[in-house]
Amino acid sequence: MNSAVSVPAETDKRWMRAAVAQSRHAEGRTKSNPPVGCVILDKSGRLCAAAHTGIGGVPHAETQALDMAGKSAKGGTVYVTLEPCAHHGKTPPCIDALIAAGVARIVVAVGDPDARVNGRGLEMARAAGIEVNLGVESVATMAVLHGFLRRISAGKPYVWLKTAASLDGRIALSDGKKRWLTGDPMRYFVHELRSRCDALLTGIGTILADDPELTCRAPAGDSDSPVVFVLDSQLRTPPNARLFGKGQRKVTLFCTESAPKERFITLQKTGATVIILPTDSQGQLDLHAVLNHLGTIGINTVLVEAGTGVTTAMLGAGLVDKIYWTQSQHILGADARPVVGPFKLVAMPPQNLYTQLTSSWIGQDQLRVFVRDVNQDKTG
C-alpha cells in the first residue's frame, strides 16, 4: 500500500489548473464524452505528462497521459478534472489503468455523476491503496464540464446564446439585409466559440435572411465545425442553402407534423435529417422537446445563434444558461430589429436574472459574458 503523501494545497491547485487548461483543448470535440484534462507528476514532483480527451471522445485523457508518462507514473500523482471512469465503454476503465500503473495519488476536481461511475472509480482507487483527493479547483473545472454534467443529471444540454448587437441592442436594420455589425477580430472569436460547443441551434428566419454557413472558418478549420440544428416548423429551408454545402457536417431540421410531406422528402435528399417534434400551446415547436432530444442524442453544449424570434423564445422560456453578448459601437435606432422582442411580462422573471461574468474588448467591439446563476460558473 502506498503511504500518504503530504502536498501543499496550493501545489494541487496549480497542477489542477494545468489539467483544466488541457481540458479546454477538448471542448466541442469529444461528442457525448466529457472534455477531460489530465496531468501526471512523477514521484519527485516533476511533470511527465499532460493530455486531454481525444477527438470523438477517445482515447481518454488518463490513458493518453499514462502512455506519455510510461514508467515515470509509478509512485506519482495524477491530476484529472473528472473522476476516472470505472466501466467498459469505448475504452477499458481508466481507473484500472491508473491502478496498474502504480500511481500514489489521484487528485480529482469533480466526481462523475454517470450512474456507471458515480464514486466507484474513487472507491476502487482507495481500495488499491491510492490516496484520493476530491474537489480541487472544482468551480474552474465545471466551467468546462457544465454541458456533460447537465446532460447526465437533467437529460438536456447546457445552453449558450450568442448575439451581435449595436449599442442600443439592435441586430439588424429594418430591411433585414445582412450587414456585419462587429469587426473581424470579434468574428474570429465567434468562430472559435462555435468550435467549443457540440452543436449550433438556429431558426428558419436566420436561414432565410442570411443564408449562413454556420461553420468555423477562421481561425479554426472546418473540421471543428459543429453539427447544426434548425427550428423549421414548416420545412422552409431551401435545398440549396449554404449550410448543406460543407461535406460530412450533419444538419438536422426540426419540424411539426403539419410540415408539407413533399418538403420532407426534398430536404432529406440533401442529406439532412428531418425530425418531427411536438408543439407548445402556441403551436410553435416545443423548445423543451428540442433540448430533450439534443440531450438524448448526446449533445452536451449547444450554442444558439439566431434572430429575434428564437432568441426571445429561448430567453422567455428560461432556457439560456450563458450569454455571449458581442457589441459594436453602432447605434441603429428604434426602427432596427431588436435582440429580444416583447415578453409580455406581468412580473419580473426570476429565471432570467443574469450576472455579468466577464467584460473585455476584442478589436473595436465589446464582449460581455453573463450566466444565469453565478454560482454555477465563475471562470467563463
Contacts in CASP RR format, 6 or more apart in sequence:
PFRMAT RR
TARGET T0000
AUTHOR 0000-0000-0000
METHOD contacts of the structure
MODEL  1
MNSAVSVPAETDKRWMRAAVAQSRHAEGRTKSNPPVGCVILDKSGRLCAA
AHTGIGGVPHAETQALDMAGKSAKGGTVYVTLEPCAHHGKTPPCIDALIA
AGVARIVVAVGDPDARVNGRGLEMARAAGIEVNLGVESVATMAVLHGFLR
RISAGKPYVWLKTAASLDGRIALSDGKKRWLTGDPMRYFVHELRSRCDAL
LTGIGTILADDPELTCRAPAGDSDSPVVFVLDSQLRTPPNARLFGKGQRK
VTLFCTESAPKERFITLQKTGATVIILPTDSQGQLDLHAVLNHLGTIGIN
TVLVEAGTGVTTAMLGAGLVDKIYWTQSQHILGADARPVVGPFKLVAMPP
QNLYTQLTSSWIGQDQLRVFVRDVNQDKTG
1 129 0 8 1.000
2 75 0 8 1.000
2 102 0 8 1.000
2 104 0 8 1.000
2 105 0 8 1.000
2 129 0 8 1.000
2 130 0 8 1.000
2 131 0 8 1.000
4 131 0 8 1.000
5 77 0 8 1.000
5 104 0 8 1.000
5 105 0 8 1.000
5 131 0 8 1.000
7 77 0 8 1.000
7 105 0 8 1.000
9 136 0 8 1.000
12 79 0 8 1.000
12 107 0 8 1.000
12 133 0 8 1.000
12 136 0 8 1.000
13 136 0 8 1.000
13 137 0 8 1.000
15 39 0 8 1.000
15 41 0 8 1.000
15 77 0 8 1.000
15 79 0 8 1.000
15 107 0 8 1.000
16 39 0 8 1.000
16 79 0 8 1.000
16 81 0 8 1.000
16 107 0 8 1.000
16 109 0 8 1.000
16 136 0 8 1.000
16 137 0 8 1.000
16 140 0 8 1.000
16 141 0 8 1.000
17 137 0 8 1.000
17 140 0 8 1.000
18 39 0 8 1.000
18 50 0 8 1.000
18 79 0 8 1.000
19 37 0 8 1.000
19 38 0 8 1.000
19 39 0 8 1.000
19 50 0 8 1.000
19 79 0 8 1.000
19 80 0 8 1.000
19 81 0 8 1.000
19 109 0 8 1.000
20 37 0 8 1.000
20 81 0 8 1.000
20 109 0 8 1.000
20 137 0 8 1.000
20 140 0 8 1.000
20 141 0 8 1.000
20 144 0 8 1.000
22 37 0 8 1.000
22 38 0 8 1.000
22 39 0 8 1.000
22 50 0 8 1.000
22 51 0 8 1.000
22 52 0 8 1.000
22 61 0 8 1.000
22 81 0 8 1.000
23 35 0 8 1.000
23 36 0 8 1.000
23 37 0 8 1.000
23 52 0 8 1.000
23 53 0 8 1.000
23 61 0 8 1.000
23 81 0 8 1.000
23 141 0 8 1.000
23 144 0 8 1.000
23 145 0 8 1.000
24 35 0 8 1.000
24 144 0 8 1.000
24 196 0 8 1.000
25 35 0 8 1.000
25 52 0 8 1.000
26 35 0 8 1.000
26 36 0 8 1.000
26 37 0 8 1.000
26 52 0 8 1.000
26 53 0 8 1.000
26 54 0 8 1.000
26 57 0 8 1.000
26 61 0 8 1.000
27 35 0 8 1.000
27 144 0 8 1.000
27 195 0 8 1.000
27 196 0 8 1.000
27 197 0 8 1.000
27 301 0 8 1.000
28 35 0 8 1.000
28 195 0 8 1.000
28 196 0 8 1.000
28 197 0 8 1.000
28 198 0 8 1.000
28 224 0 8 1.000
28 226 0 8 1.000
28 300 0 8 1.000
28 301 0 8 1.000
29 35 0 8 1.000
29 53 0 8 1.000
29 54 0 8 1.000
29 55 0 8 1.000
29 56 0 8 1.000
29 57 0 8 1.000
29 195 0 8 1.000
29 224 0 8 1.000
30 53 0 8 1.000
30 54 0 8 1.000
30 55 0 8 1.000
30 56 0 8 1.000
30 57 0 8 1.000
31 56 0 8 1.000
31 57 0 8 1.000
31 198 0 8 1.000
31 298 0 8 1.000
32 57 0 8 1.000
32 151 0 8 1.000
32 298 0 8 1.000
32 299 0 8 1.000
32 300 0 8 1.000
33 53 0 8 1.000
33 56 0 8 1.000
33 57 0 8 1.000
33 58 0 8 1.000
33 60 0 8 1.000
33 90 0 8 1.000
33 148 0 8 1.000
34 53 0 8 1.000
34 82 0 8 1.000
34 112 0 8 1.000
34 145 0 8 1.000
34 148 0 8 1.000
34 300 0 8 1.000
35 52 0 8 1.000
35 53 0 8 1.000
35 144 0 8 1.000
35 145 0 8 1.000
35 148 0 8 1.000
36 52 0 8 1.000
36 53 0 8 1.000
36 60 0 8 1.000
36 61 0 8 1.000
36 62 0 8 1.000
36 80 0 8 1.000
36 81 0 8 1.000
36 82 0 8 1.000
36 145 0 8 1.000
37 51 0 8 1.000
37 52 0 8 1.000
37 53 0 8 1.000
37 61 0 8 1.000
37 80 0 8 1.000
37 81 0 8 1.000
37 82 0 8 1.000
38 49 0 8 1.000
38 50 0 8 1.000
38 51 0 8 1.000
38 52 0 8 1.000
38 61 0 8 1.000
38 62 0 8 1.000
38 64 0 8 1.000
38 65 0 8 1.000
38 78 0 8 1.000
38 79 0 8 1.000
38 80 0 8 1.000
38 81 0 8 1.000
39 47 0 8 1.000
39 49 0 8 1.000
39 50 0 8 1.000
39 65 0 8 1.000
39 78 0 8 1.000
39 79 0 8 1.000
39 80 0 8 1.000
40 47 0 8 1.000
40 48 0 8 1.000
40 49 0 8 1.000
40 50 0 8 1.000
40 65 0 8 1.000
40 66 0 8 1.000
40 68 0 8 1.000
40 69 0 8 1.000
40 72 0 8 1.000
40 73 0 8 1.000
40 76 0 8 1.000
40 77 0 8 1.000
40 78 0 8 1.000
40 79 0 8 1.000
40 103 0 8 1.000
41 47 0 8 1.000
41 48 0 8 1.000
41 76 0 8 1.000
41 77 0 8 1.000
41 79 0 8 1.000
42 48 0 8 1.000
42 69 0 8 1.000
42 72 0 8 1.000
42 73 0 8 1.000
42 75 0 8 1.000
42 76 0 8 1.000
43 74 0 8 1.000
43 75 0 8 1.000
43 76 0 8 1.000
43 104 0 8 1.000
45 76 0 8 1.000
45 77 0 8 1.000
48 68 0 8 1.000
48 69 0 8 1.000
48 70 0 8 1.000
48 72 0 8 1.000
48 73 0 8 1.000
49 64 0 8 1.000
49 65 0 8 1.000
49 66 0 8 1.000
49 68 0 8 1.000
49 69 0 8 1.000
49 70 0 8 1.000
49 72 0 8 1.000
49 73 0 8 1.000
50 65 0 8 1.000
50 68 0 8 1.000
51 61 0 8 1.000
51 62 0 8 1.000
51 64 0 8 1.000
51 65 0 8 1.000
51 68 0 8 1.000
52 61 0 8 1.000
52 64 0 8 1.000
53 59 0 8 1.000
53 60 0 8 1.000
53 61 0 8 1.000
54 60 0 8 1.000
54 61 0 8 1.000
54 64 0 8 1.000
57 90 0 8 1.000
58 90 0 8 1.000
58 91 0 8 1.000
59 91 0 8 1.000
60 85 0 8 1.000
60 91 0 8 1.000
60 94 0 8 1.000
61 80 0 8 1.000
61 81 0 8 1.000
62 78 0 8 1.000
62 80 0 8 1.000
62 84 0 8 1.000
62 94 0 8 1.000
62 97 0 8 1.000
62 98 0 8 1.000
63 91 0 8 1.000
63 94 0 8 1.000
63 97 0 8 1.000
65 73 0 8 1.000
65 78 0 8 1.000
66 73 0 8 1.000
66 97 0 8 1.000
66 98 0 8 1.000
66 101 0 8 1.000
69 101 0 8 1.000
70 101 0 8 1.000
73 101 0 8 1.000
73 102 0 8 1.000
73 103 0 8 1.000
74 101 0 8 1.000
74 102 0 8 1.000
74 103 0 8 1.000
75 102 0 8 1.000
75 103 0 8 1.000
75 104 0 8 1.000
76 102 0 8 1.000
76 103 0 8 1.000
76 104 0 8 1.000
76 105 0 8 1.000
77 103 0 8 1.000
77 104 0 8 1.000
77 105 0 8 1.000
77 106 0 8 1.000
77 107 0 8 1.000
78 98 0 8 1.000
78 103 0 8 1.000
78 105 0 8 1.000
78 106 0 8 1.000
78 107 0 8 1.000
79 107 0 8 1.000
79 136 0 8 1.000
80 106 0 8 1.000
80 107 0 8 1.000
80 108 0 8 1.000
80 109 0 8 1.000
81 108 0 8 1.000
81 109 0 8 1.000
81 110 0 8 1.000
81 141 0 8 1.000
81 144 0 8 1.000
81 145 0 8 1.000
82 108 0 8 1.000
82 109 0 8 1.000
82 110 0 8 1.000
82 111 0 8 1.000
82 112 0 8 1.000
82 141 0 8 1.000
82 145 0 8 1.000
82 148 0 8 1.000
83 108 0 8 1.000
83 110 0 8 1.000
83 111 0 8 1.000
83 112 0 8 1.000
83 117 0 8 1.000
83 119 0 8 1.000
83 121 0 8 1.000
83 122 0 8 1.000
83 134 0 8 1.000
84 93 0 8 1.000
84 94 0 8 1.000
84 95 0 8 1.000
84 98 0 8 1.000
84 106 0 8 1.000
84 108 0 8 1.000
84 121 0 8 1.000
84 125 0 8 1.000
85 91 0 8 1.000
85 93 0 8 1.000
85 94 0 8 1.000
85 95 0 8 1.000
85 112 0 8 1.000
85 114 0 8 1.000
85 116 0 8 1.000
85 117 0 8 1.000
85 121 0 8 1.000
86 93 0 8 1.000
86 95 0 8 1.000
86 116 0 8 1.000
86 117 0 8 1.000
86 119 0 8 1.000
86 120 0 8 1.000
86 121 0 8 1.000
86 124 0 8 1.000
87 93 0 8 1.000
87 116 0 8 1.000
87 117 0 8 1.000
87 120 0 8 1.000
93 121 0 8 1.000
95 120 0 8 1.000
95 121 0 8 1.000
95 124 0 8 1.000
95 125 0 8 1.000
96 124 0 8 1.000
98 106 0 8 1.000
98 125 0 8 1.000
98 130 0 8 1.000
99 124 0 8 1.000
99 125 0 8 1.000
99 128 0 8 1.000
99 130 0 8 1.000
102 130 0 8 1.000
103 130 0 8 1.000
104 130 0 8 1.000
104 131 0 8 1.000
105 130 0 8 1.000
105 131 0 8 1.000
105 132 0 8 1.000
105 133 0 8 1.000
106 122 0 8 1.000
106 125 0 8 1.000
106 130 0 8 1.000
106 131 0 8 1.000
106 132 0 8 1.000
106 133 0 8 1.000
107 132 0 8 1.000
107 133 0 8 1.000
107 136 0 8 1.000
108 122 0 8 1.000
108 132 0 8 1.000
108 133 0 8 1.000
108 134 0 8 1.000
108 135 0 8 1.000
108 136 0 8 1.000
109 135 0 8 1.000
109 136 0 8 1.000
109 137 0 8 1.000
109 138 0 8 1.000
109 140 0 8 1.000
109 141 0 8 1.000
110 135 0 8 1.000
110 138 0 8 1.000
110 141 0 8 1.000
110 142 0 8 1.000
110 145 0 8 1.000
110 149 0 8 1.000
111 117 0 8 1.000
111 118 0 8 1.000
111 119 0 8 1.000
111 122 0 8 1.000
111 134 0 8 1.000
111 135 0 8 1.000
112 118 0 8 1.000
112 119 0 8 1.000
112 121 0 8 1.000
113 149 0 8 1.000
113 152 0 8 1.000
113 153 0 8 1.000
114 152 0 8 1.000
122 132 0 8 1.000
122 134 0 8 1.000
125 132 0 8 1.000
126 132 0 8 1.000
139 377 0 8 1.000
139 378 0 8 1.000
139 379 0 8 1.000
140 378 0 8 1.000
140 379 0 8 1.000
142 149 0 8 1.000
142 376 0 8 1.000
142 377 0 8 1.000
143 377 0 8 1.000
143 378 0 8 1.000
143 379 0 8 1.000
143 380 0 8 1.000
146 158 0 8 1.000
146 301 0 8 1.000
146 321 0 8 1.000
146 376 0 8 1.000
146 377 0 8 1.000
147 157 0 8 1.000
147 158 0 8 1.000
147 300 0 8 1.000
147 301 0 8 1.000
148 300 0 8 1.000
149 158 0 8 1.000
150 156 0 8 1.000
150 157 0 8 1.000
150 158 0 8 1.000
150 300 0 8 1.000
150 321 0 8 1.000
151 157 0 8 1.000
151 158 0 8 1.000
151 295 0 8 1.000
151 298 0 8 1.000
151 299 0 8 1.000
151 300 0 8 1.000
155 292 0 8 1.000
155 295 0 8 1.000
155 296 0 8 1.000
156 291 0 8 1.000
156 292 0 8 1.000
156 294 0 8 1.000
156 295 0 8 1.000
157 198 0 8 1.000
157 199 0 8 1.000
157 291 0 8 1.000
157 294 0 8 1.000
157 295 0 8 1.000
157 298 0 8 1.000
157 299 0 8 1.000
157 300 0 8 1.000
157 301 0 8 1.000
157 302 0 8 1.000
158 300 0 8 1.000
158 301 0 8 1.000
158 302 0 8 1.000
158 321 0 8 1.000
158 322 0 8 1.000
159 291 0 8 1.000
159 301 0 8 1.000
159 302 0 8 1.000
159 304 0 8 1.000
159 314 0 8 1.000
159 319 0 8 1.000
159 320 0 8 1.000
159 321 0 8 1.000
159 322 0 8 1.000
160 193 0 8 1.000
160 197 0 8 1.000
160 301 0 8 1.000
160 302 0 8 1.000
160 303 0 8 1.000
160 304 0 8 1.000
160 320 0 8 1.000
160 321 0 8 1.000
160 322 0 8 1.000
160 323 0 8 1.000
160 324 0 8 1.000
161 303 0 8 1.000
161 304 0 8 1.000
161 311 0 8 1.000
161 314 0 8 1.000
161 315 0 8 1.000
161 320 0 8 1.000
161 322 0 8 1.000
161 323 0 8 1.000
161 324 0 8 1.000
162 190 0 8 1.000
162 193 0 8 1.000
162 303 0 8 1.000
162 304 0 8 1.000
162 305 0 8 1.000
162 323 0 8 1.000
162 324 0 8 1.000
162 326 0 8 1.000
163 171 0 8 1.000
163 305 0 8 1.000
163 311 0 8 1.000
163 323 0 8 1.000
163 324 0 8 1.000
163 325 0 8 1.000
163 326 0 8 1.000
163 339 0 8 1.000
164 171 0 8 1.000
164 181 0 8 1.000
164 182 0 8 1.000
164 186 0 8 1.000
164 190 0 8 1.000
164 326 0 8 1.000
164 327 0 8 1.000
164 328 0 8 1.000
165 171 0 8 1.000
165 181 0 8 1.000
165 325 0 8 1.000
165 326 0 8 1.000
165 327 0 8 1.000
165 328 0 8 1.000
165 339 0 8 1.000
166 181 0 8 1.000
166 327 0 8 1.000
166 328 0 8 1.000
166 330 0 8 1.000
166 331 0 8 1.000
166 332 0 8 1.000
166 333 0 8 1.000
166 336 0 8 1.000
167 327 0 8 1.000
167 328 0 8 1.000
167 329 0 8 1.000
167 330 0 8 1.000
167 331 0 8 1.000
168 331 0 8 1.000
168 332 0 8 1.000
168 333 0 8 1.000
168 334 0 8 1.000
168 336 0 8 1.000
169 327 0 8 1.000
169 332 0 8 1.000
169 338 0 8 1.000
169 339 0 8 1.000
170 332 0 8 1.000
170 333 0 8 1.000
170 336 0 8 1.000
170 337 0 8 1.000
170 338 0 8 1.000
170 339 0 8 1.000
171 181 0 8 1.000
171 307 0 8 1.000
171 308 0 8 1.000
171 336 0 8 1.000
171 337 0 8 1.000
171 338 0 8 1.000
171 339 0 8 1.000
172 178 0 8 1.000
172 179 0 8 1.000
172 209 0 8 1.000
172 332 0 8 1.000
172 336 0 8 1.000
172 337 0 8 1.000
173 179 0 8 1.000
173 332 0 8 1.000
173 336 0 8 1.000
173 337 0 8 1.000
174 335 0 8 1.000
174 336 0 8 1.000
174 337 0 8 1.000
176 209 0 8 1.000
176 337 0 8 1.000
178 209 0 8 1.000
178 210 0 8 1.000
180 187 0 8 1.000
181 328 0 8 1.000
181 330 0 8 1.000
182 326 0 8 1.000
182 327 0 8 1.000
182 328 0 8 1.000
182 365 0 8 1.000
183 328 0 8 1.000
183 363 0 8 1.000
183 364 0 8 1.000
183 365 0 8 1.000
185 362 0 8 1.000
185 363 0 8 1.000
185 364 0 8 1.000
185 365 0 8 1.000
186 326 0 8 1.000
186 362 0 8 1.000
186 363 0 8 1.000
186 365 0 8 1.000
186 367 0 8 1.000
187 218 0 8 1.000
188 218 0 8 1.000
188 219 0 8 1.000
189 326 0 8 1.000
189 362 0 8 1.000
189 367 0 8 1.000
190 326 0 8 1.000
191 215 0 8 1.000
191 216 0 8 1.000
191 217 0 8 1.000
191 218 0 8 1.000
191 219 0 8 1.000
191 220 0 8 1.000
192 216 0 8 1.000
192 219 0 8 1.000
192 220 0 8 1.000
193 303 0 8 1.000
193 324 0 8 1.000
194 200 0 8 1.000
194 214 0 8 1.000
194 215 0 8 1.000
194 216 0 8 1.000
194 220 0 8 1.000
194 224 0 8 1.000
194 225 0 8 1.000
194 226 0 8 1.000
194 303 0 8 1.000
194 305 0 8 1.000
195 216 0 8 1.000
195 220 0 8 1.000
195 221 0 8 1.000
195 224 0 8 1.000
195 225 0 8 1.000
195 226 0 8 1.000
196 301 0 8 1.000
197 226 0 8 1.000
197 301 0 8 1.000
197 302 0 8 1.000
197 303 0 8 1.000
198 226 0 8 1.000
198 227 0 8 1.000
198 298 0 8 1.000
198 299 0 8 1.000
198 300 0 8 1.000
198 301 0 8 1.000
198 302 0 8 1.000
199 226 0 8 1.000
199 227 0 8 1.000
199 228 0 8 1.000
199 229 0 8 1.000
199 294 0 8 1.000
199 299 0 8 1.000
199 301 0 8 1.000
199 302 0 8 1.000
199 303 0 8 1.000
200 214 0 8 1.000
200 226 0 8 1.000
200 227 0 8 1.000
200 228 0 8 1.000
200 229 0 8 1.000
200 302 0 8 1.000
200 303 0 8 1.000
200 304 0 8 1.000
200 305 0 8 1.000
201 228 0 8 1.000
201 229 0 8 1.000
201 230 0 8 1.000
201 231 0 8 1.000
201 290 0 8 1.000
201 294 0 8 1.000
201 302 0 8 1.000
201 303 0 8 1.000
201 304 0 8 1.000
201 305 0 8 1.000
201 306 0 8 1.000
201 310 0 8 1.000
202 212 0 8 1.000
202 214 0 8 1.000
202 228 0 8 1.000
202 229 0 8 1.000
202 230 0 8 1.000
202 231 0 8 1.000
202 304 0 8 1.000
202 305 0 8 1.000
202 306 0 8 1.000
202 307 0 8 1.000
202 310 0 8 1.000
203 230 0 8 1.000
203 231 0 8 1.000
203 232 0 8 1.000
203 306 0 8 1.000
203 307 0 8 1.000
203 310 0 8 1.000
204 230 0 8 1.000
204 231 0 8 1.000
204 232 0 8 1.000
204 233 0 8 1.000
204 234 0 8 1.000
204 236 0 8 1.000
204 237 0 8 1.000
205 306 0 8 1.000
205 307 0 8 1.000
205 309 0 8 1.000
205 310 0 8 1.000
206 212 0 8 1.000
206 305 0 8 1.000
206 306 0 8 1.000
206 307 0 8 1.000
206 310 0 8 1.000
207 230 0 8 1.000
207 232 0 8 1.000
207 236 0 8 1.000
207 237 0 8 1.000
207 238 0 8 1.000
207 241 0 8 1.000
207 243 0 8 1.000
208 236 0 8 1.000
208 238 0 8 1.000
211 238 0 8 1.000
211 241 0 8 1.000
211 242 0 8 1.000
212 242 0 8 1.000
212 243 0 8 1.000
212 305 0 8 1.000
213 242 0 8 1.000
213 243 0 8 1.000
213 245 0 8 1.000
213 246 0 8 1.000
214 225 0 8 1.000
214 228 0 8 1.000
214 243 0 8 1.000
214 305 0 8 1.000
215 222 0 8 1.000
215 225 0 8 1.000
215 246 0 8 1.000
215 249 0 8 1.000
216 222 0 8 1.000
216 224 0 8 1.000
216 225 0 8 1.000
216 226 0 8 1.000
222 246 0 8 1.000
222 249 0 8 1.000
225 246 0 8 1.000
225 249 0 8 1.000
226 303 0 8 1.000
227 249 0 8 1.000
227 250 0 8 1.000
227 251 0 8 1.000
227 252 0 8 1.000
228 243 0 8 1.000
228 249 0 8 1.000
228 250 0 8 1.000
228 251 0 8 1.000
228 252 0 8 1.000
229 251 0 8 1.000
229 252 0 8 1.000
229 253 0 8 1.000
229 254 0 8 1.000
229 290 0 8 1.000
229 294 0 8 1.000
229 302 0 8 1.000
230 237 0 8 1.000
230 243 0 8 1.000
230 251 0 8 1.000
230 252 0 8 1.000
230 253 0 8 1.000
230 254 0 8 1.000
231 254 0 8 1.000
231 285 0 8 1.000
231 290 0 8 1.000
231 306 0 8 1.000
231 310 0 8 1.000
232 253 0 8 1.000
232 254 0 8 1.000
232 255 0 8 1.000
232 259 0 8 1.000
233 254 0 8 1.000
233 255 0 8 1.000
233 256 0 8 1.000
233 258 0 8 1.000
233 259 0 8 1.000
233 279 0 8 1.000
233 284 0 8 1.000
233 285 0 8 1.000
234 255 0 8 1.000
234 256 0 8 1.000
234 258 0 8 1.000
234 259 0 8 1.000
234 260 0 8 1.000
234 263 0 8 1.000
235 253 0 8 1.000
235 255 0 8 1.000
235 259 0 8 1.000
235 260 0 8 1.000
235 263 0 8 1.000
235 264 0 8 1.000
235 267 0 8 1.000
235 274 0 8 1.000
236 263 0 8 1.000
237 253 0 8 1.000
237 267 0 8 1.000
237 272 0 8 1.000
239 266 0 8 1.000
239 267 0 8 1.000
239 269 0 8 1.000
239 270 0 8 1.000
243 251 0 8 1.000
244 251 0 8 1.000
244 270 0 8 1.000
244 271 0 8 1.000
244 272 0 8 1.000
250 273 0 8 1.000
251 270 0 8 1.000
251 271 0 8 1.000
251 272 0 8 1.000
251 273 0 8 1.000
252 272 0 8 1.000
252 273 0 8 1.000
252 274 0 8 1.000
252 275 0 8 1.000
253 267 0 8 1.000
253 272 0 8 1.000
253 273 0 8 1.000
253 274 0 8 1.000
253 275 0 8 1.000
254 275 0 8 1.000
254 277 0 8 1.000
254 285 0 8 1.000
254 290 0 8 1.000
254 293 0 8 1.000
255 264 0 8 1.000
255 274 0 8 1.000
255 275 0 8 1.000
255 276 0 8 1.000
255 277 0 8 1.000
255 285 0 8 1.000
256 276 0 8 1.000
256 277 0 8 1.000
256 278 0 8 1.000
256 279 0 8 1.000
256 283 0 8 1.000
256 285 0 8 1.000
257 276 0 8 1.000
259 276 0 8 1.000
264 274 0 8 1.000
267 274 0 8 1.000
268 274 0 8 1.000
275 293 0 8 1.000
277 285 0 8 1.000
277 286 0 8 1.000
277 289 0 8 1.000
277 290 0 8 1.000
277 293 0 8 1.000
278 286 0 8 1.000
278 289 0 8 1.000
279 285 0 8 1.000
279 286 0 8 1.000
280 286 0 8 1.000
280 287 0 8 1.000
280 288 0 8 1.000
284 313 0 8 1.000
287 313 0 8 1.000
287 314 0 8 1.000
287 317 0 8 1.000
287 319 0 8 1.000
288 317 0 8 1.000
288 319 0 8 1.000
291 302 0 8 1.000
291 319 0 8 1.000
294 302 0 8 1.000
304 310 0 8 1.000
304 311 0 8 1.000
304 314 0 8 1.000
304 320 0 8 1.000
306 314 0 8 1.000
307 337 0 8 1.000
308 337 0 8 1.000
308 338 0 8 1.000
308 339 0 8 1.000
308 340 0 8 1.000
308 341 0 8 1.000
309 341 0 8 1.000
311 339 0 8 1.000
311 340 0 8 1.000
311 341 0 8 1.000
312 340 0 8 1.000
312 341 0 8 1.000
312 342 0 8 1.000
312 343 0 8 1.000
314 320 0 8 1.000
315 340 0 8 1.000
315 343 0 8 1.000
315 352 0 8 1.000
316 343 0 8 1.000
316 349 0 8 1.000
316 352 0 8 1.000
318 349 0 8 1.000
318 351 0 8 1.000
318 352 0 8 1.000
318 372 0 8 1.000
320 372 0 8 1.000
321 371 0 8 1.000
321 372 0 8 1.000
321 376 0 8 1.000
322 369 0 8 1.000
322 370 0 8 1.000
322 371 0 8 1.000
322 372 0 8 1.000
322 377 0 8 1.000
322 380 0 8 1.000
323 354 0 8 1.000
323 369 0 8 1.000
323 370 0 8 1.000
323 371 0 8 1.000
324 367 0 8 1.000
324 369 0 8 1.000
325 367 0 8 1.000
325 368 0 8 1.000
325 369 0 8 1.000
325 370 0 8 1.000
326 362 0 8 1.000
326 365 0 8 1.000
326 366 0 8 1.000
326 367 0 8 1.000
327 365 0 8 1.000
327 366 0 8 1.000
327 367 0 8 1.000
327 368 0 8 1.000
328 364 0 8 1.000
328 365 0 8 1.000
329 364 0 8 1.000
329 365 0 8 1.000
343 349 0 8 1.000
351 372 0 8 1.000
352 372 0 8 1.000
353 372 0 8 1.000
354 370 0 8 1.000
354 371 0 8 1.000
354 372 0 8 1.000
355 370 0 8 1.000
355 371 0 8 1.000
355 372 0 8 1.000
355 373 0 8 1.000
355 374 0 8 1.000
356 368 0 8 1.000
356 369 0 8 1.000
356 370 0 8 1.000
357 369 0 8 1.000
357 370 0 8 1.000
357 371 0 8 1.000
357 374 0 8 1.000
357 377 0 8 1.000
357 378 0 8 1.000
357 380 0 8 1.000
358 367 0 8 1.000
358 368 0 8 1.000
358 369 0 8 1.000
358 380 0 8 1.000
359 366 0 8 1.000
359 367 0 8 1.000
359 368 0 8 1.000
359 369 0 8 1.000
360 366 0 8 1.000
360 367 0 8 1.000
361 367 0 8 1.000
369 380 0 8 1.000
371 377 0 8 1.000
371 380 0 8 1.000
END
